[in-house]
């Protein structure tokens, strides 16, 4: 049990991967038949000498499941005598399991030798977090109770993964919608546990070590606010790189959701649901996006302010925000919409 009335069951799948079943009541269903073991993916990292960052190579991921028919949804509950899914139980509330096709893994294998650039192991972990047993839906359509459970699950996965000696950074995220490259429609996210601090997070850490950036920004956000309450702010930041990019963060310093009070958990969960509702209602259809949780790297809990970043893919109802030459090749974003104007538009969307 990770919190009063929140229960966690750990189940080892027959291929050795761990499955965690979280709920507001104990999960006691018996397991059903599992599918065949295909083996863990092997991976390693190679150093990019120009960008000064690690690149992960996991070639076996090319064969991962791609947009299966509904009846072969691998994230749905299993049914007796039916298609064996990744979750060999007839029901669950929220499920987390080690990815069958990981980029980072405790069993990533040995690194290759005699390459033209430095190499290192990719001994981290990749987990899949399934928000609901239902085949369709989103963070917007989950009940408030289920969203609060989701926040607590994220907090528990942070605790578990950061307890491993080699893990330096943990990032839950959600890729939503086929324009983003989603390969499974079932509502879910992922959690990557890195054996190093990724470059973007290192830059954010450097900034937070100099000053409390988000708390300094907070008094200036009135023109950019989309939603707020006593605990949580959601805004389109004045430096947004996507037309409807949304930043969500606690008004009090918190290194991650594991430090939330119950009231903050409730506020944060509700705010996430409302942000996605607004994004979906903006153009009258589900908004494709990447959502990433940025919590403190290991050892930076005293300075790094937890926040969530939404990167919506649409700039109008029928136009995608593509990354072009200046963004991809130079790392300099070019915006064709002013954040104070898109913030007003999104703020006025009814939910």
C-alpha positions in Angstrom: 0.0 0.0 0.0 1.5 3.3 -1.0 -1.1 5.6 0.5 -4.3 5.1 2.5 -6.9 3.4 0.2 -4.4 3.0 -2.7 -3.2 -0.5 -3.2 -0.4 -2.0 -5.3 -0.1 -5.6 -6.4 3.2 -6.8 -8.0 2.9 -9.7 -10.4 5.8 -11.3 -12.3 5.0 -12.3 -15.8 6.2 -15.6 -17.2 9.0 -13.8 -19.2 10.3 -12.2 -16.0 8.9 -8.7 -16.6 7.1 -7.1 -13.7 3.5 -5.9 -13.8 2.1 -3.5 -11.2 -1.6 -3.3 -10.6 -2.7 -0.1 -8.7 -6.2 0.6 -7.4 -8.4 2.1 -4.7 -9.2 -1.5 -3.6 -7.0 -4.6 -3.5 -6.6 -6.5 -6.8 -7.2 -10.2 -6.1 -8.3 -11.6 -9.5 -6.5 -14.8 -10.6 -4.1 -14.5 -13.6 -5.1 -15.9 -17.0 -3.0 -17.4 -19.8 -0.1 -15.3 -21.0 1.2 -14.9 -24.6 4.5 -16.2 -25.8 7.8 -14.8 -24.6 9.6 -12.9 -27.4 12.6 -11.9 -25.3 13.9 -8.5 -24.1 15.2 -6.0 -26.6 19.0 -5.3 -26.5 20.2 -1.8 -26.5 23.2 0.5 -25.9 24.1 4.2 -26.2 26.6 5.9 -28.4 28.1 9.3 -27.8 27.3 12.2 -30.2 30.5 14.2 -30.2 29.0 17.3 -31.9 25.9 17.6 -29.7 27.6 16.2 -26.6 24.8 13.8 -25.7 24.0 10.1 -25.7 21.9 8.4 -28.5 20.2 5.1 -27.7 20.3 2.3 -30.2 17.6 -0.5 -29.8 17.2 -2.0 -33.3 14.8 -4.7 -32.2 12.1 -2.1 -31.5 11.5 -2.0 -35.3 9.3 -5.1 -34.8 7.0 -3.6 -32.0 3.2 -3.7 -32.2 1.8 -1.1 -34.7 -1.9 0.0 -34.6 -3.4 -3.4 -34.0 -7.2 -4.0 -34.5 -9.3 -3.3 -31.4 -9.8 -7.1 -30.8 -6.0 -7.4 -30.5 -5.4 -4.5 -28.2 -2.4 -5.5 -26.1 -3.2 -3.0 -23.3 -6.8 -4.3 -22.7 -7.7 -6.7 -19.9 -7.3 -10.4 -21.0 -10.4 -12.5 -21.4 -10.6 -16.3 -20.7 -9.8 -18.1 -23.9 -9.3 -14.9 -25.8 -6.3 -12.9 -27.1 -3.6 -12.9 -24.4 -2.8 -9.3 -23.7 0.1 -7.7 -21.7 -2.2 -7.7 -18.7 -3.3 -11.3 -17.9 -6.3 -10.3 -15.8 -9.9 -9.7 -16.5 -10.0 -6.3 -15.0 -7.8 -3.6 -13.4 -7.8 0.1 -12.5 -4.4 1.3 -13.5 -1.6 -1.1 -14.7 2.1 -0.5 -15.2 4.4 -3.1 -16.8 8.0 -3.2 -18.1 7.9 -2.6 -21.8 8.2 -5.6 -24.1 10.2 -3.4 -26.6 12.3 -1.2 -24.4 14.9 1.4 -25.4 16.4 1.2 -21.8 16.3 -2.0 -19.8 17.9 -3.6 -16.7 18.8 -6.5 -19.2 20.0 -4.3 -22.0 23.1 -6.5 -22.6 26.7 -5.8 -23.3 27.9 -2.8 -25.3 29.5 -3.4 -28.7 33.3 -2.9 -29.0 35.6 -1.0 -31.4 33.2 1.6 -32.6 34.2 5.1 -33.9 32.6 6.9 -31.0 32.4 6.2 -27.2 29.7 3.7 -26.1 28.1 2.9 -22.8 25.4 0.6 -21.5 21.7 1.5 -21.6 20.8 -0.2 -18.3 17.7 1.8 -17.4 14.0 0.9 -17.7 11.0 1.6 -19.8 7.5 1.1 -18.4 4.1 1.3 -19.9 1.3 2.9 -17.7 -2.2 2.0 -18.8 -4.7 4.6 -17.5 -7.9 2.6 -17.8 -9.1 -0.9 -18.9 -11.3 0.8 -21.5 -10.0 0.8 -25.1 -10.8 4.5 -25.7 -10.7 7.6 -23.6 -8.2 10.1 -22.3 -7.0 12.0 -19.3 -9.9 14.3 -20.0 -12.5 11.6 -19.8 -11.1 9.8 -16.8 -13.0 10.4 -13.5 -11.4 12.8 -11.1 -10.9 9.8 -8.7 -9.0 7.9 -11.5 -6.9 11.0 -12.3 -5.9 11.3 -8.6 -5.0 7.7 -8.6 -2.9 8.2 -11.7 -1.0 11.0 -10.0 -0.3 8.7 -7.0 0.9 6.0 -9.4 3.3 8.4 -11.0 4.6 9.3 -7.5 5.1 5.7 -6.6 6.9 4.9 -9.8 9.3 7.8 -9.2 10.0 6.4 -5.7 10.6 2.8 -7.0 12.8 3.8 -9.9 14.8 6.4 -8.1 15.6 3.8 -5.5 17.7 2.0 -8.1 21.4 3.0 -7.7 22.0 3.5 -11.4 18.9 5.6 -12.3 19.6 9.3 -12.5 16.4 10.6 -14.1 12.8 9.4 -14.4 10.3 10.9 -16.9 6.7 9.8 -17.3 5.2 11.0 -20.5 2.2 10.5 -22.9 2.3 10.5 -26.7 -1.2 11.0 -27.9 -2.6 10.7 -31.4 -1.4 9.2 -34.7 0.2 12.6 -35.9 2.5 12.2 -32.9 3.4 8.7 -33.9 1.3 6.7 -31.5 1.3 3.0 -32.3 -1.4 2.0 -29.8 -4.7 3.8 -29.4 -5.5 2.5 -25.9 -5.1 5.4 -23.3 -1.7 5.0 -21.9 1.6 6.7 -21.2 5.2 5.6 -20.7 7.9 6.0 -18.0 11.6 6.2 -19.0 14.2 5.7 -16.3 17.6 6.9 -17.5 21.1 6.1 -16.2 22.1 9.7 -17.1 20.4 13.1 -17.0 19.0 13.8 -20.5 20.3 17.0 -22.1 17.1 19.1 -21.9 16.7 18.2 -18.2 20.3 19.1 -17.6 19.7 22.6 -19.1 16.6 23.0 -16.9 18.6 21.8 -13.8 21.3 24.4 -14.6 18.6 27.1 -14.8 17.0 26.1 -11.5 20.4 26.0 -9.8 20.8 29.7 -10.6 17.3 30.8 -9.6 13.7 29.6 -8.8 12.7 30.2 -12.4 9.0 29.3 -12.3 8.3 31.0 -8.9 10.0 34.1 -10.3 7.8 33.9 -13.4 4.5 33.3 -11.5 3.6 36.9 -10.7 4.0 37.9 -14.4 1.7 35.2 -15.9 -1.7 36.9 -15.8 -1.9 37.5 -19.6 -0.8 33.9 -20.2 -3.0 32.1 -17.7 -5.3 29.3 -19.0 -6.4 27.9 -15.7 -5.4 28.3 -12.1 -6.6 27.6 -8.5 -5.0 27.9 -5.1 -2.4 25.2 -5.8 -1.7 24.9 -9.5 -1.1 27.1 -12.5 -1.7 26.2 -16.1 -0.5 28.7 -18.7 0.9 29.2 -22.2 4.3 30.5 -21.2 5.6 33.7 -22.8 8.4 31.8 -24.4 6.1 29.0 -25.9 7.6 27.2 -28.9 4.3 25.7 -30.0 1.1 27.7 -30.5 -0.9 26.0 -27.8 2.0 24.7 -25.6 0.8 24.5 -22.0 2.9 24.6 -18.8 1.4 23.2 -15.6 3.2 23.6 -12.2 2.6 24.0 -8.5 2.5 27.4 -7.0 4.6 26.2 -4.1 8.0 24.7 -4.7 7.7 20.9 -5.1 10.4 18.6 -6.6 7.9 16.1 -7.8 4.4 14.6 -7.3 5.7 12.5 -4.4 5.9 15.7 -2.4 2.2 16.8 -3.0 -0.3 17.1 -0.2 -3.7 15.5 -0.8 -5.1 18.9 -1.8 -2.3 19.4 -4.3 -2.8 16.0 -5.7 -6.5 16.8 -6.2 -5.7 20.1 -7.7 -3.0 18.8 -10.1 -5.2 15.9 -11.2 -8.2 18.1 -11.9 -6.0 20.7 -13.8 -4.5 18.0 -16.1 -8.0 16.9 -17.0 -9.2 20.4 -17.7 -6.2 21.3 -19.8 -6.8 18.2 -22.0 -10.5 19.1 -22.2 -9.7 22.6 -23.4 -7.2 21.3 -25.9 -9.8 18.8 -27.2 -12.6 21.5 -27.4 -10.3 24.1 -29.1 -10.8 22.6 -32.6 -13.7 20.2 -31.8 -11.6 17.1 -31.9 -8.9 15.2 -29.8 -5.7 17.2 -29.8 -2.6 15.2 -30.6 0.2 16.1 -28.2 3.2 15.0 -26.2 2.9 15.6 -22.4 6.0 15.2 -20.3 6.4 15.3 -16.5 9.6 17.1 -15.5 10.5 16.3 -11.9 13.8 16.7 -10.1 16.7 14.5 -11.2 18.2 12.4 -8.4 20.1 14.7 -6.0 18.4 17.9 -7.2 15.3 17.7 -5.0 16.2 21.0 -3.3 16.3 23.2 -6.4 14.3 21.6 -9.3 10.7 22.7 -9.5 8.3 20.0 -10.8 6.3 21.0 -13.9 4.4 19.4 -16.8 4.8 20.4 -20.4 2.2 19.9 -23.1 3.3 20.1 -26.8 0.1 20.1 -28.9 0.7 19.2 -32.5 -2.1 21.4 -34.1 -1.6 25.1 -34.8 -5.0 25.4 -36.5 -7.9 22.9 -36.9 -6.4 21.5 -40.0 -2.7 22.4 -39.8 0.1 20.6 -37.9 3.0 22.4 -36.3 5.8 20.7 -38.1 9.4 21.0 -37.0 11.3 22.4 -39.9 14.9 23.4 -40.7 15.4 26.0 -38.1 13.9 23.9 -35.3 15.5 20.5 -36.2 18.9 21.6 -37.6 19.5 24.7 -35.5 17.4 24.2 -32.4 15.9 27.6 -32.8 12.1 27.6 -32.8 10.1 30.1 -35.0 6.6 30.9 -33.8 3.8 32.2 -35.9 1.4 32.9 -33.0 1.8 35.1 -30.0 1.5 33.3 -26.6 -0.6 36.1 -25.1 -3.1 35.7 -27.9 -3.2 31.8 -27.9 -3.5 31.9 -24.1 -6.6 34.1 -24.4 -8.1 31.8 -27.0 -7.5 28.7 -24.9 -8.6 30.4 -21.7 -12.0 31.2 -23.3 -12.6 27.6 -24.5 -15.6 26.2 -22.6 -15.3 22.8 -20.9 
